[in-house]
Amino acid sequence: MLFALAAVALTISVAARQSGRQPVEKKSATPAQAQTLLKRMTTRHEVRRLGFGGSVTIYGAPEGSITVEAWQKSEVEITADIEQSAGTEEELTRLAAVNGFVVDEDVNHLRLMTVGVHDRKYVKRVARDLPKNLLAMPWKIDYHLRVPSSCDLEIYSGRGALSVSNVEGALR
């Protein structure tokens, strides 16, 4: 096999010389000088009341894990580890103002929604002047939730681990 490849390469080289053309060497694809990105990890913690038998809907980040575990309290504890990457501290601060989550509460329903640069409509509404290069910066949110042991869950997640333990209710 190796001999056959060498013979083909030699034939192409000889044919190129006979035709008077110089063989074209493909330039190796050298990646552009990757700028070293700064990373910032922030933790956000919230607690909301939710009775037993309630329901929780989670709209996770495009990247990041979701861990849900049951406990014997009638409240939801949300801990989010938000990791942002950018070229400068100023850019990290601007991204931190955009990427995060909001909580929407009804009588017996809690909705956790990730907001950030992945949602164009949200960015246009909240940070119209955000530079386009920041839209492509990597970020992720790892959620850890503690919910009442008897509640229904509806989870929409992106890339990342998903773990649900000891919850006695419907899971969608």
ABEGO torsion letter per residue (X at the ends): XAAAAAAAAAAAAAAAAAAGBBBBBBBBBBBBBBBBBBBBBBBBBBBBBBBBGBBBBBBBBABEBBBBBBBABBBBBBBBBBBBBBABAAAAAAAAAABEBBBBBBAABBBBBBBEAABAAAAAAABAABBAAAAABBBBBBBBBBBBABBBBBBBBBBEBBBBBGBBBBBX
